Amino acid sequence: MDRANFVAKILAYLKAHQFDGLDVDLEGPAINADYGKFIAALSSTLKPAGKGLTAAVSQGYGGADIPNSTFAQFDWINIMAYDATGPWAPNSPGQHSSYEFAQSNLQYWLGRGVPKSKAVLGVPFYGYGFGAQAGEWPYSKIIASYAGAENLDQVGNTIWYNGIPTIKAKVNYAVDQGIAGVMIWEMSQDVAGSKSLLGAIDAVLKARKVK
């Protein structure tokens, strides 16, 4: 199927399901020499139809291959500032989404030319376990398994994630930087009540009077 036909089918699908737009989450080897032309075709087809176009980008997994020219064609860009390590790297246990990692990822994309008005900082609602607890751990499972885990970033032997203090720090950083906002991966992994990470984000934004 050629590019124009593929993009036309995407638009038809968006219309059929009454979606607002499309988020392009291509990573690693999926980003090739055709990426720029693909995004241009999407933009020229979706925008006249009133559909949004966004991207999820990873600095460490294909980010260098994304042409700077595409930034202008996206409505906003979701910066996936997580997965610095994980069970796929069993000999490199540690925090996969530290505060410092969020800072460096945001500054990388801003330095590449992403406008602050389009930059959205991704935060994780999950963690990774290593050793005997290897695997992906939803925040909800971590909270259910370890008392007080909502205020920590590491539990067990050993699971790394973002608790409430780190999530709040990242949101404050996003506000201080004047960027468009934060993005969550993903909502179903949260919990209700006082231990909610979404609640922590909301609390910061209300305290900072950000709408």
C-alpha positions in Angstrom: 0.0 0.0 0.0 1.4 3.4 -0.9 1.7 6.2 1.6 -1.2 8.3 0.4 -3.6 5.4 0.5 -2.4 4.4 4.0 -2.9 7.9 5.3 -6.4 8.1 3.7 -7.3 4.9 5.5 -6.1 6.3 8.8 -8.3 9.4 8.3 -11.3 7.2 7.4 -10.7 5.2 10.6 -10.5 8.3 12.8 -13.7 9.6 11.3 -15.5 6.3 11.6 -14.7 6.1 15.3 -15.1 9.9 15.9 -11.5 10.2 17.3 -10.0 13.6 17.8 -6.8 12.7 16.1 -3.8 10.4 16.0 -0.7 9.9 18.2 2.3 8.6 16.3 4.3 6.3 18.6 7.0 4.9 16.3 10.2 4.0 18.1 13.6 2.4 17.5 14.0 0.7 14.1 10.4 1.7 13.1 11.8 5.2 12.6 13.4 5.1 9.2 14.1 7.5 6.2 10.4 7.6 5.4 9.4 9.0 8.8 9.5 12.7 7.8 7.5 12.1 4.6 5.0 10.0 6.5 4.4 12.8 9.1 4.1 15.4 6.4 1.5 13.3 4.6 -0.4 12.8 7.9 -0.3 16.5 8.7 -1.5 17.6 5.2 -4.4 15.0 5.3 -5.5 15.1 9.0 -5.3 18.9 9.7 -7.7 20.0 7.0 -10.2 17.4 8.3 -9.9 18.9 11.8 -8.0 16.0 13.3 -5.1 16.5 15.7 -1.6 15.0 15.2 0.7 14.3 18.1 3.9 12.2 18.6 5.4 10.1 21.4 9.1 10.3 21.3 12.0 8.6 23.1 15.4 10.1 23.2 17.2 6.9 23.7 15.2 4.7 21.3 15.2 6.2 17.9 14.9 9.9 18.9 18.0 10.9 17.0 16.4 9.7 13.7 13.3 11.9 14.0 13.8 14.9 11.7 13.6 18.3 13.4 11.4 19.4 10.5 8.6 17.2 11.8 8.2 19.2 15.1 6.2 22.0 13.4 3.6 19.4 12.1 2.7 18.1 15.5 0.2 19.7 17.8 2.2 18.6 20.7 5.0 16.1 21.5 4.8 13.6 24.3 8.3 13.0 25.7 8.6 9.5 27.0 11.0 10.2 29.9 11.0 6.6 31.2 12.3 3.1 30.5 16.0 4.1 31.0 16.4 0.6 32.1 14.2 -2.4 32.8 14.0 -6.2 32.9 15.5 -6.4 29.4 18.7 -5.2 31.0 18.9 -7.5 34.1 22.5 -6.4 34.7 21.6 -2.8 34.9 19.1 -2.6 37.8 18.0 0.9 38.9 15.6 3.7 38.5 14.1 3.8 35.0 12.6 7.3 35.3 14.4 9.5 37.7 13.9 13.2 38.2 17.3 13.8 36.5 16.2 11.6 33.6 13.1 13.7 33.1 15.2 16.9 33.2 17.7 15.6 30.6 15.1 14.3 28.3 13.1 17.5 28.3 16.2 19.6 27.7 17.3 17.3 24.9 14.1 17.9 22.9 13.9 21.6 23.7 17.5 21.8 22.5 16.5 20.0 19.3 13.9 22.8 18.6 10.7 21.5 20.1 8.8 24.6 21.3 7.9 24.7 24.9 4.3 25.3 23.9 4.3 21.8 22.3 6.5 19.9 24.9 4.7 17.5 27.2 6.7 15.6 29.8 5.8 11.9 30.2 5.6 10.4 33.7 5.2 6.7 34.5 2.5 5.1 36.6 4.4 1.9 36.7 7.8 0.5 37.7 10.2 -2.3 36.9 11.4 -5.1 39.2 14.8 -6.8 38.9 16.1 -10.0 40.2 13.5 -12.2 42.0 10.9 -9.5 41.2 11.7 -9.0 37.6 9.0 -7.6 35.4 6.7 -4.6 35.0 4.8 -3.5 38.1 1.8 -1.2 37.9 1.8 1.4 40.5 -1.5 -0.1 41.9 0.2 -3.4 42.5 3.2 -1.8 44.2 0.8 0.2 46.5 -1.2 -3.0 47.3 2.0 -4.9 48.1 4.0 -2.5 50.1 2.9 -0.2 52.9 4.0 3.4 52.5 5.2 2.7 48.9 3.4 5.9 47.7 6.1 8.0 49.3 9.0 6.0 48.0 10.7 5.2 44.7 12.0 1.8 45.5 10.6 -1.2 47.4 11.2 -4.9 47.7 14.1 -6.7 46.2 14.0 -4.6 44.1 11.3 -2.6 42.3 11.9 0.9 41.0 9.1 3.4 40.2 7.9 7.0 40.9 6.1 7.7 44.1 4.1 10.8 45.0 7.1 13.0 45.9 8.9 12.3 42.6 5.8 12.8 40.5 5.1 16.1 42.3 8.7 17.2 41.7 8.4 16.4 38.0 5.2 18.3 37.6 6.7 21.3 39.4 9.6 21.1 37.1 7.3 21.1 34.1 5.5 24.2 35.4 8.8 25.9 36.1 9.9 25.2 32.6 6.7 26.7 31.1 6.0 23.6 28.9 2.6 22.5 27.7 2.0 19.9 30.4 2.6 16.3 31.5 1.5 13.0 30.0 0.7 9.8 31.9 1.5 6.2 31.0 -1.0 5.1 32.0 -4.2 5.8 33.9 -5.4 2.3 34.5 -2.3 1.6 36.7 -3.2 4.3 39.2 -5.2 4.0 42.5 -8.1 5.9 43.9 -7.9 8.1 47.0 -5.0 9.8 48.8 -2.4 7.6 47.2 -3.3 8.5 43.6 -0.6 9.8 41.4 -3.1 11.6 39.3 -4.4 13.2 42.5 -0.8 14.3 43.2 -0.5 15.9 39.8 -3.8 17.6 40.2 -2.7 18.9 43.7 0.4 20.5 42.2 -1.4 22.1 39.3 -4.0 23.6 41.6 -1.4 24.8 44.1 0.5 26.4 41.2 -2.8 27.8 39.8 -2.2 26.1 36.5 -5.3 25.4 34.4 
